[in-house]
Amino acid sequence: MIKVIKCINTQFPNRPDKICSAIVGRTATWYKEKLNRSDVVFIEKNTIEHSEWLNKNKIDKFPALLFYKDGKLKYSRAHIMAQAQIMEVIENL
């Protein structure tokens, strides 16, 4: 199973977080509806509800994307990624 975790700052929302959310939302819809892949799960972690998790995982740059395969972190990136970049990472895990 592949988990893509989107980390955003909801305490101080900004344009990059909103853009990242839109891109990840489209990508999640693509995997679910067009590719019918249930092995790829998209999760959101934000600074209000998940501050302990973000601190524990040392996430201090937003937005950030973390890619896990079978429970192990395989790739992470701070800042916005295009849909094609996200899909390329997923397909190469």
All heavy atoms as an XYZ file, in Angstrom:
767
protein
N       0.828     -1.179      0.000
C       0.000      0.000      0.000
C       0.875      1.246      0.000
O       1.891      1.299      0.669
C      -0.918      0.029      1.216
C      -1.637      1.361      1.323
S      -3.060      1.447      2.380
C      -4.158      0.338      1.587
N       0.454      2.223     -0.755
C       1.154      3.502     -0.841
C       0.298      4.571     -0.179
O      -0.893      4.681     -0.471
C       1.427      3.883     -2.312
C       2.365      2.851     -2.951
C       1.994      5.294     -2.410
C       2.540      3.007     -4.437
N       0.925      5.328      0.730
C       0.245      6.450      1.368
C       0.954      7.734      0.979
O       2.177      7.823      1.087
C       0.271      6.319      2.889
C      -0.608      5.239      3.424
C      -0.591      5.244      4.940
C      -1.424      4.100      5.474
N      -1.391      4.047      6.941
N       0.174      8.689      0.518
C       0.690     10.016      0.215
C       0.113     10.943      1.277
O      -1.103     11.106      1.365
C       0.279     10.481     -1.198
C       0.837     11.865     -1.487
C       0.733      9.478     -2.249
N       0.980     11.514      2.093
C       0.528     12.391      3.165
C       0.854     13.828      2.795
O       2.019     14.185      2.609
C       1.169     12.013      4.509
C       0.808     10.568      4.860
C       0.717     12.985      5.607
C       1.427     10.060      6.132
N      -0.211     14.626      2.708
C      -0.075     16.055      2.427
C      -0.070     16.784      3.758
O      -0.985     16.635      4.556
C      -1.243     16.530      1.561
C      -1.304     18.035      1.369
C      -2.556     18.442      0.629
C      -3.759     18.161      1.500
N      -5.024     18.639      0.965
N       0.974     17.575      4.015
C       1.091     18.348      5.248
C       0.927     19.822      4.912
O       1.684     20.357      4.092
C       2.451     18.119      5.889
S       2.820     16.378      6.219
N      -0.072     20.445      5.535
C      -0.328     21.862      5.261
C      -0.467     22.644      6.561
O      -0.783     22.094      7.608
C      -1.574     22.072      4.374
C      -2.819     21.487      5.039
C      -1.360     21.495      2.990
C      -4.109     21.837      4.332
N      -0.236     23.936      6.453
C      -0.328     24.833      7.601
C      -1.711     25.477      7.614
O      -1.974     26.400      6.861
C       0.766     25.895      7.520
C       0.831     26.752      8.758
O      -0.074     26.768      9.580
N       1.924     27.475      8.888
N      -2.600     24.983      8.474
C      -3.948     25.545      8.550
C      -4.041     26.665      9.572
O      -5.054     27.358      9.625
C      -4.972     24.446      8.886
O      -4.489     23.681      9.989
C      -5.200     23.531      7.698
N      -3.004     26.854     10.371
C      -2.997     27.981     11.309
C      -2.777     29.293     10.563
O      -3.333     30.315     10.912
C      -1.918     27.802     12.365
C      -2.262     26.721     13.371
C      -1.150     26.523     14.369
O      -0.002     26.322     13.977
N      -1.493     26.572     15.643
N      -1.924     29.254      9.569
C      -1.616     30.424      8.756
C      -1.732     30.035      7.280
O      -0.726     29.879      6.590
C      -0.206     30.939      9.062
C      -0.013     31.248     10.514
C       0.686     30.377     11.341
C      -0.538     32.402     11.067
C       0.865     30.659     12.688
C      -0.370     32.698     12.412
C       0.329     31.818     13.219
N      -2.962     29.862      6.795
C      -3.153     29.416      5.408
C      -2.515     30.385      4.416
O      -2.540     31.596      4.619
C      -4.667     29.390      5.234
C      -5.252     29.582      6.580
C      -4.205     30.136      7.472
N      -1.957     29.814      3.381
C      -1.341     30.645      2.342
C      -1.620     30.044      0.971
O      -2.160     28.949      0.850
C       0.165     30.796      2.602
C       0.874     29.464      2.640
O       0.609     28.595      1.827
N       1.782     29.289      3.582
N      -1.268     30.782     -0.040
C      -1.541     30.358     -1.416
C      -0.889     29.017     -1.776
O      -1.546     28.160     -2.363
C      -1.119     31.469     -2.376
C      -1.520     31.217     -3.800
C      -1.346     32.483     -4.628
N      -1.473     32.252     -6.039
C      -2.612     32.093     -6.683
N      -3.744     32.133     -6.014
N      -2.633     31.893     -7.980
N       0.389     28.786     -1.442
C       0.987     27.486     -1.778
C       0.240     26.298     -1.160
O       0.089     25.264     -1.806
C       2.414     27.598     -1.238
C       2.710     29.061     -1.282
C       1.420     29.724     -0.932
N      -0.233     26.442      0.091
C      -0.994     25.348      0.705
C      -2.283     25.080     -0.065
O      -2.671     23.929     -0.267
C      -1.325     25.669      2.166
C      -0.123     25.554      3.089
O       0.715     24.671      2.855
O      -0.039     26.347      4.044
N      -2.947     26.147     -0.494
C      -4.202     25.982     -1.250
C      -3.946     25.348     -2.610
O      -4.708     24.482     -3.046
C      -4.898     27.332     -1.398
C      -5.426     27.858     -0.087
C      -6.031     29.231     -0.246
C      -6.476     29.767      1.116
N      -6.992     31.125      1.040
N      -2.885     25.764     -3.265
C      -2.536     25.189     -4.572
C      -2.196     23.706     -4.411
O      -2.654     22.855     -5.178
C      -1.364     25.958     -5.221
C      -1.812     27.375     -5.594
C      -0.829     25.208     -6.443
C      -0.673     28.298     -5.982
N      -1.395     23.386     -3.396
C      -1.017     21.993     -3.140
C      -2.253     21.141     -2.875
O      -2.373     20.035     -3.406
C      -0.051     21.919     -1.963
S       0.503     20.257     -1.583
N      -3.186     21.673     -2.080
C      -4.408     20.924     -1.766
C      -5.210     20.629     -3.025
O      -5.734     19.526     -3.197
C      -5.261     21.701     -0.766
O      -4.633     21.707      0.495
N      -5.294     21.603     -3.918
C      -6.035     21.404     -5.165
C      -5.371     20.346     -6.038
O      -6.039     19.455     -6.590
C      -6.157     22.725     -5.918
N      -4.056     20.408     -6.157
C      -3.324     19.438     -6.992
C      -3.444     18.031     -6.417
O      -3.712     17.066     -7.141
C      -1.845     19.851     -7.131
C      -1.740     21.142     -7.941
C      -1.022     18.733     -7.775
C      -0.363     21.791     -7.915
N      -3.257     17.902     -5.111
C      -3.339     16.580     -4.481
C      -4.767     16.045     -4.572
O      -4.978     14.857     -4.804
C      -2.834     16.625     -3.023
C      -3.118     15.320     -2.301
C      -1.338     16.924     -2.995
N      -5.751     16.917     -4.428
C      -7.149     16.498     -4.566
C      -7.444     15.943     -5.950
O      -8.090     14.897     -6.080
N      -6.955     16.636     -6.985
C      -7.143     16.138     -8.358
C      -6.430     14.808     -8.562
O      -6.950     13.906     -9.213
C      -6.640     17.167     -9.378
C      -7.571     18.331     -9.595
C      -7.208     19.134    -10.829
N      -5.813     19.578    -10.851
C      -5.374     20.723    -10.330
N      -6.211     21.545     -9.745
N      -4.103     21.050    -10.425
N      -5.236     14.692     -8.009
C      -4.466     13.452     -8.155
C      -5.170     12.299     -7.449
O      -5.255     11.191     -7.993
C      -3.038     13.637     -7.601
O      -2.447     14.799     -8.200
C      -2.182     12.425     -7.907
N      -5.683     12.545     -6.257
C      -6.410     11.505     -5.508
C      -7.639     11.043     -6.285
O      -7.919      9.842     -6.377
C      -6.812     12.033     -4.134
N      -8.356     11.991     -6.848
C      -9.538     11.654     -7.652
C      -9.140     10.834     -8.867
O      -9.814      9.859     -9.211
C     -10.275     12.938     -8.093
O     -10.689     13.642     -6.915
C     -11.474     12.624     -8.950
N      -8.050     11.198     -9.512
C      -7.564     10.470    -10.687
C      -7.273      9.014    -10.323
O      -7.696      8.094    -11.032
C      -6.316     11.144    -11.253
C      -5.759     10.468    -12.460
C      -4.745      9.570    -12.516
C      -6.228     10.621    -13.808
N      -4.534      9.160    -13.801
C      -5.427      9.788    -14.621
C      -7.230     11.376    -14.392
C      -5.611      9.696    -15.988
C      -7.404     11.279    -15.765
C      -6.607     10.447    -16.545
N      -6.553      8.790     -9.229
C      -6.218      7.420     -8.830
C      -7.453      6.625     -8.448
O      -7.556      5.441     -8.756
C      -5.198      7.412     -7.683
C      -3.784      7.450     -8.196
C      -3.136      8.649     -8.415
C      -3.100      6.277     -8.502
C      -1.847      8.695     -8.915
C      -1.814      6.297     -9.006
C      -1.196      7.506     -9.209
O       0.081      7.534     -9.721
N      -8.391      7.271     -7.783
C      -9.585      6.567     -7.315
C     -10.564      6.283     -8.448
O     -11.031      5.149     -8.616
C     -10.275      7.393     -6.234
C     -11.476      6.716     -5.634
C     -12.074      7.571     -4.535
C     -13.293      6.888     -3.938
N     -13.923      7.698     -2.898
N     -10.883      7.300     -9.248
C     -11.944      7.162    -10.249
C     -11.458      6.713    -11.617
O     -12.102      5.896    -12.259
C     -12.707      8.477    -10.369
C     -13.451      8.830     -9.097
C     -14.178     10.157     -9.180
O     -14.194     10.784    -10.259
O     -14.724     10.572     -8.139
N     -10.333      7.231    -12.069
C      -9.862      6.901    -13.418
C      -9.028      5.626    -13.449
O      -9.153      4.821    -14.355
C      -9.040      8.056    -14.000
C      -9.778      9.362    -14.101
C     -10.829      9.326    -15.168
C     -11.457     10.702    -15.308
N     -12.595     10.720    -16.173
N      -8.164      5.473    -12.456
C      -7.289      4.301    -12.441
C      -7.819      3.172    -11.567
O      -7.299      2.070    -11.612
C      -5.885      4.709    -11.968
C      -5.164      5.753    -12.818
C      -3.806      6.070    -12.231
C      -5.023      5.288    -14.262
N      -8.848      3.480    -10.757
C      -9.482      2.489     -9.889
C      -8.444      1.764     -9.017
O      -8.458      0.548     -8.888
C     -10.294      1.495    -10.707
C     -11.295      0.742     -9.852
O     -11.719      1.238     -8.811
N     -11.657     -0.449    -10.274
N      -7.538      2.563     -8.416
C      -6.482      1.986     -7.578
C      -6.793      2.228     -6.119
O      -6.780      3.348     -5.646
C      -5.130      2.608     -7.917
C      -4.692      2.263     -9.313
C      -3.269      2.000     -9.554
N      -2.371      1.732     -8.497
C      -1.094      2.106     -8.547
N      -0.628      2.768     -9.575
N      -0.293      1.800     -7.546
N      -7.061      1.157     -5.400
C      -7.344      1.270     -3.975
C      -6.075      1.109     -3.138
O      -6.114      1.256     -1.916
C      -8.379      0.233     -3.552
O      -7.897     -1.067     -3.815
N      -4.952      0.820     -3.787
C      -3.692      0.651     -3.065
C      -2.949      1.963     -2.856
O      -1.886      1.991     -2.252
C      -2.787     -0.347     -3.783
C      -2.341      0.153     -5.150
O      -3.163      0.775     -5.856
O      -1.174     -0.083     -5.519
N      -3.511      3.074     -3.360
C      -2.915      4.394     -3.181
C      -3.899      5.231     -2.365
O      -5.029      5.455     -2.782
C      -2.618      5.087     -4.530
C      -1.984      6.447     -4.308
C      -1.718      4.212     -5.393
N      -3.443      5.662     -1.185
C      -4.292      6.398     -0.260
C      -3.692      7.779     -0.029
O      -2.482      7.913      0.164
C      -4.394      5.639      1.087
C      -5.231      6.419      2.084
C      -4.961      4.253      0.878
N      -4.550      8.787     -0.053
C      -4.125     10.169      0.175
C      -4.665     10.630      1.523
O      -5.847     10.485      1.797
C      -4.629     11.069     -0.949
C      -3.960     10.799     -2.271
C      -4.381      9.748     -3.075
C      -2.896     11.572     -2.705
C      -3.763      9.484     -4.288
C      -2.277     11.317     -3.912
C      -2.707     10.274     -4.706
N      -3.784     11.191      2.350
C      -4.119     11.613      3.711
C      -3.661     13.048      3.901
O      -2.616     13.448      3.373
C      -3.417     10.703      4.735
C      -3.851      9.250      4.553
C      -3.665     11.178      6.163
C      -3.002      8.255      5.293
N      -4.422     13.817      4.677
C      -4.017     15.180      5.009
C      -3.664     15.283      6.478
O      -4.391     14.785      7.335
C      -5.133     16.173      4.699
C      -4.762     17.603      5.095
C      -5.853     18.608      4.814
O      -6.201     18.784      3.641
O      -6.346     19.204      5.794
N      -2.552     15.910      6.761
C      -2.144     16.250      8.128
C      -2.013     17.771      8.159
O      -1.339     18.355      7.308
C      -0.802     15.612      8.501
C      -0.789     14.104      8.438
C      -1.493     13.483      9.609
C      -1.342     11.967      9.592
N      -1.987     11.336     10.703
N      -2.668     18.409      9.149
C      -2.583     19.862      9.223
C      -2.092     20.308     10.583
O      -2.068     19.539     11.540
C      -3.925     20.508      8.864
C      -5.003     20.176      9.852
O      -4.904     20.501     11.027
N      -6.052     19.516      9.380
N      -1.709     21.563     10.668
C      -1.068     22.083     11.874
C      -2.015     22.231     13.057
O      -1.559     22.297     14.192
C      -0.403     23.437     11.597
O      -1.369     24.318     11.013
C       0.779     23.279     10.674
N      -3.308     22.278     12.826
C      -4.256     22.415     13.930
C      -4.581     21.052     14.535
O      -4.472     20.848     15.737
C      -5.534     23.151     13.479
C      -5.195     24.600     13.130
C      -6.607     23.095     14.559
C      -6.346     25.400     12.553
N      -4.953     20.098     13.710
C      -5.395     18.796     14.205
C      -4.263     17.793     14.435
O      -4.425     16.845     15.194
C      -6.402     18.186     13.234
C      -7.668     19.004     13.079
C      -8.580     18.446     11.995
O      -8.533     17.229     11.760
O      -9.321     19.239     11.402
N      -3.144     17.975     13.770
C      -2.083     16.962     13.806
C      -0.726     17.543     14.201
O       0.315     17.064     13.748
C      -1.972     16.282     12.436
C      -3.268     15.763     11.919
N      -4.019     16.443     10.997
C      -3.976     14.653     12.232
C      -5.124     15.756     10.741
N      -5.123     14.680     11.489
N      -0.708     18.555     15.039
C       0.553     19.232     15.383
C       1.562     18.284     16.033
O       2.757     18.368     15.755
C       0.299     20.442     16.280
O      -0.321     20.039     17.483
N       1.099     17.370     16.884
C       2.017     16.420     17.515
C       2.675     15.512     16.476
O       3.872     15.254     16.535
C       1.291     15.586     18.563
C       0.937     16.356     19.810
C       0.264     15.491     20.860
O       0.507     14.262     20.869
O      -0.495     16.050     21.662
N       1.882     15.006     15.535
C       2.417     14.132     14.488
C       3.435     14.890     13.642
O       4.507     14.366     13.331
C       1.279     13.600     13.614
C       1.726     12.577     12.623
C       1.757     11.228     12.806
C       2.230     12.804     11.295
N       2.250     10.614     11.675
C       2.540     11.554     10.745
C       2.447     13.941     10.533
C       3.054     11.414      9.463
C       2.966     13.811      9.255
C       3.259     12.549      8.730
N       3.114     16.136     13.279
C       4.030     16.944     12.469
C       5.329     17.208     13.226
O       6.413     17.112     12.640
C       3.363     18.254     12.058
C       2.172     18.110     11.105
C       1.426     19.424     10.983
C       2.614     17.615      9.745
N       5.236     17.536     14.509
C       6.443     17.763     15.314
C       7.273     16.495     15.435
O       8.496     16.534     15.299
C       6.074     18.285     16.702
C       5.592     19.714     16.663
O       5.946     20.482     15.782
N       4.747     20.072     17.615
N       6.609     15.382     15.686
C       7.301     14.095     15.825
C       8.061     13.737     14.548
O       9.161     13.185     14.595
C       6.289     13.000     16.158
C       6.863     11.622     16.288
C       5.759     10.609     16.543
C       6.263      9.203     16.310
N       5.176      8.237     16.278
N       7.481     14.057     13.411
C       8.098     13.738     12.123
C       8.930     14.883     11.551
O       9.356     14.825     10.401
C       7.013     13.307     11.138
C       6.458     11.951     11.497
O       7.086     10.937     11.227
N       5.296     11.922     12.146
N       9.128     15.923     12.376
C       9.994     17.062     12.022
C       9.572     17.763     10.733
O      10.410     18.139      9.914
C      11.451     16.614     11.968
C      11.940     16.096     13.297
C      13.382     15.662     13.236
C      13.822     15.295     14.622
N      14.384     14.058     14.834
N       8.267     17.942     10.573
C       7.747     18.666      9.416
C       7.627     20.131      9.813
O       6.831     20.476     10.679
C       6.364     18.129      8.981
C       6.397     16.617      8.775
C       5.868     18.863      7.740
C       7.327     16.125      7.715
N       8.445     20.982      9.205
C       8.402     22.398      9.533
C       8.340     23.298      8.306
O       8.364     24.517      8.418
C       9.583     22.792     10.417
C      10.924     22.494      9.768
O      10.955     21.981      8.634
O      11.953     22.772     10.413
N       8.252     22.704      7.135
C       8.083     23.460      5.890
C       6.783     23.020      5.245
O       6.511     21.828      5.153
C       9.262     23.216      4.956
C      10.558     23.800      5.476
C      11.676     23.567      4.474
C      12.965     24.201      4.893
N      13.585     23.636      6.043
N       6.008     23.990      4.806
C       4.689     23.697      4.247
C       4.520     24.379      2.902
O       5.023     25.474      2.717
C       3.593     24.174      5.209
C       3.677     23.529      6.557
C       4.319     24.167      7.608
C       3.142     22.282      6.772
C       4.403     23.576      8.847
C       3.226     21.676      8.015
C       3.861     22.333      9.056
N       3.789     23.749      2.000
C       3.261     22.402      2.076
C       4.374     21.369      1.920
O       5.441     21.665      1.396
C       2.276     22.327      0.912
C       2.825     23.298     -0.089
C       3.457     24.400      0.725
N       4.091     20.162      2.364
C       5.043     19.056      2.233
C       4.276     17.804      1.832
O       3.127     17.623      2.218
C       5.781     18.818      3.542
N       4.916     16.966      1.052
C       4.335     15.682      0.669
C       5.282     14.570      1.100
O       6.490     14.635      0.860
C       4.111     15.610     -0.844
C       3.052     16.545     -1.407
C       3.045     16.475     -2.931
C       1.683     16.191     -0.870
N       4.712     13.572      1.750
C       5.469     12.407      2.196
C       4.887     11.179      1.510
O       3.671     11.000      1.483
C       5.361     12.242      3.710
C       5.687     13.470      4.562
C       5.352     13.195      6.020
C       7.139     13.839      4.420
N       5.740     10.341      0.974
C       5.308      9.145      0.260
C       5.800      7.913      1.013
O       7.005      7.719      1.186
C       5.884      9.133     -1.160
C       5.401     10.275     -2.014
C       5.985     11.529     -1.929
C       4.363     10.089     -2.905
C       5.548     12.582     -2.720
C       3.911     11.139     -3.709
C       4.506     12.378     -3.605
N       4.862      7.109      1.472
C       5.164      5.889      2.215
C       4.762      4.678      1.383
O       3.723      4.686      0.723
C       4.373      5.835      3.521
C       4.844      6.793      4.575
C       4.433      8.109      4.594
C       5.709      6.360      5.583
C       4.861      8.985      5.579
C       6.147      7.224      6.575
C       5.719      8.539      6.564
O       6.148      9.407      7.540
N       5.590      3.661      1.433
C       5.229      2.387      0.819
C       5.416      1.316      1.880
O       6.495      1.204      2.477
C       6.084      2.073     -0.402
C       5.650      0.770     -1.063
C       6.322      0.546     -2.388
C       5.769     -0.733     -3.000
N       6.387     -1.002     -4.280
N       4.340      0.568      2.126
C       4.344     -0.487      3.136
C       4.839      0.026      4.490
O       5.611     -0.640      5.177
C       5.179     -1.679      2.663
C       4.634     -2.281      1.369
O       3.400     -2.269      1.192
O       5.438     -2.747      0.547
N       4.414      1.242      4.845
C       4.727      1.814      6.148
C       6.082      2.481      6.274
O       6.426      2.995      7.331
N       6.876      2.477      5.213
C       8.206      3.081      5.263
C       8.265      4.324      4.377
O       7.814      4.295      3.231
C       9.262      2.088      4.797
C       9.402      0.903      5.709
C      10.473     -0.029      5.239
C      10.536     -1.236      6.164
N      11.485     -2.218      5.706
N       8.821      5.401      4.937
C       8.972      6.633      4.174
C       9.960      6.403      3.042
O      11.104      6.012      3.271
C       9.458      7.764      5.082
C       9.667      9.118      4.405
C       8.347      9.674      3.867
C      10.293     10.107      5.377
N       9.507      6.638      1.816
C      10.352      6.413      0.643
C      10.796      7.717     -0.015
O      11.835      7.767     -0.659
C       9.610      5.562     -0.393
C       9.272      4.176      0.091
C      10.525      3.367      0.300
C      10.209      1.927      0.627
N      11.415      1.126      0.741
N       9.980      8.782      0.136
C      10.301     10.051     -0.524
C       9.546     11.164      0.179
O       8.414     10.968      0.613
C       9.886      9.977     -2.003
C      10.245     11.198     -2.808
C      11.532     11.373     -3.290
C       9.300     12.180     -3.087
C      11.875     12.495     -4.038
C       9.626     13.303     -3.837
C      10.917     13.446     -4.300
O      11.256     14.560     -5.035
N      10.182     12.301      0.305
C       9.492     13.469      0.854
C       9.959     14.714      0.114
O      11.081     14.760     -0.399
C       9.760     13.606      2.349
O      11.119     13.880      2.588
N       9.059     15.687      0.095
C       9.398     16.931     -0.582
C       8.585     18.068      0.006
O       7.367     17.971      0.133
C       9.104     16.816     -2.076
C       9.291     18.134     -2.791
C       9.879     17.961     -4.139
N       9.966     19.254     -4.787
C       9.734     19.464     -6.042
N       9.396     18.460     -6.812
N       9.854     20.655     -6.558
N       9.270     19.135      0.354
C       8.586     20.352      0.775
C       8.319     21.173     -0.487
O       9.067     21.073     -1.460
C       9.454     21.141      1.742
N       7.270     21.925     -0.479
C       6.834     22.784     -1.580
C       5.884     22.040     -2.511
O       5.659     20.847     -2.389
C       8.008     23.376     -2.360
C       8.990     24.098     -1.489
N       8.663     25.206     -0.742
C      10.287     23.840     -1.199
C       9.715     25.613     -0.066
N      10.715     24.792     -0.311
N       5.371     22.759     -3.453
C       4.346     22.243     -4.365
C       4.971     21.293     -5.390
O       6.060     21.547     -5.888
C       3.655     23.408     -5.099
C       2.950     24.315     -4.095
C       2.680     22.902     -6.150
C       2.446     25.608     -4.692
N       4.239     20.224     -5.689
C       4.612     19.318     -6.771
C       3.467     19.302     -7.776
O       2.301     19.337     -7.393
C       4.832     17.892     -6.251
C       6.028     17.725     -5.363
S       6.183     16.028     -4.721
C       6.676     15.127     -6.194
N       3.799     19.220     -9.049
C       2.781     19.094    -10.091
C       2.175     17.696    -10.039
O       2.787     16.753     -9.501
C       3.399     19.339    -11.458
N       0.977     17.561    -10.590
C       0.303     16.258    -10.598
C       1.172     15.198    -11.268
O       1.290     14.085    -10.771
C      -1.049     16.355    -11.282
C      -1.810     15.036    -11.260
C      -3.222     15.157    -11.800
O      -3.714     16.252    -12.035
N      -3.869     14.042    -11.990
N       1.803     15.544    -12.369
C       2.652     14.578    -13.076
C       3.831     14.146    -12.205
O       4.219     12.973    -12.232
C       3.155     15.181    -14.383
N       4.381     15.063    -11.412
C       5.494     14.712    -10.524
C       5.034     13.764     -9.422
O       5.736     12.807     -9.092
C       6.084     15.972     -9.891
C       6.807     16.869    -10.867
C       7.214     18.182    -10.220
O       6.399     18.842     -9.563
N       8.469     18.557    -10.390
N       3.871     14.041     -8.856
C       3.320     13.177     -7.812
C       3.095     11.772     -8.367
O       3.465     10.770     -7.746
C       2.012     13.760     -7.239
C       2.278     15.081     -6.526
C       1.324     12.763     -6.305
C       1.044     15.867     -6.168
N       2.500     11.708     -9.541
C       2.220     10.414    -10.157
C       3.515      9.665    -10.489
O       3.579      8.443    -10.337
C       1.360     10.606    -11.404
C      -0.032     11.116    -11.063
S      -1.043     11.490    -12.498
C      -1.465      9.837    -13.016
N       4.529     10.390    -10.905
C       5.814      9.753    -11.226
C       6.427      9.131     -9.961
O       6.929      8.001    -10.000
C       6.779     10.774    -11.824
C       8.115     10.191    -12.208
C       9.040     11.214    -12.845
O       8.609     12.338    -13.161
O      10.222     10.877    -13.018
N       6.390      9.853     -8.852
C       6.906      9.306     -7.598
C       6.147      8.045     -7.211
O       6.734      7.018     -6.878
C       6.858     10.348     -6.455
C       7.205      9.714     -5.117
C       7.796     11.509     -6.748
N       4.810      8.117     -7.267
C       3.977      6.968     -6.891
C       4.308      5.756     -7.764
O       4.480      4.649     -7.269
C       2.490      7.321     -6.992
C       2.117      8.325     -5.894
C       1.609      6.065     -6.891
C       0.724      8.935     -6.054
N       4.380      5.962     -9.057
C       4.626      4.852     -9.979
C       6.014      4.250     -9.837
O       6.237      3.103    -10.183
C       4.360      5.278    -11.423
C       2.932      5.698    -11.692
C       1.894      4.660    -11.288
O       2.087      3.468    -11.572
O       0.873      5.039    -10.674
N       6.960      5.039     -9.302
C       8.336      4.540     -9.133
C       8.606      3.955     -7.755
O       9.722      3.514     -7.476
C       9.335      5.645     -9.439
C       9.415      5.943    -10.920
O       9.368      5.048    -11.741
N       9.504      7.209    -11.268
N       7.591      3.945     -6.882
C       7.803      3.361     -5.538
C       7.770      1.846     -5.601
O       7.159      1.243     -6.407
C       6.729      3.863     -4.565
C       6.832      5.330     -4.167
C       5.695      5.708     -3.219
C       8.166      5.637     -3.507
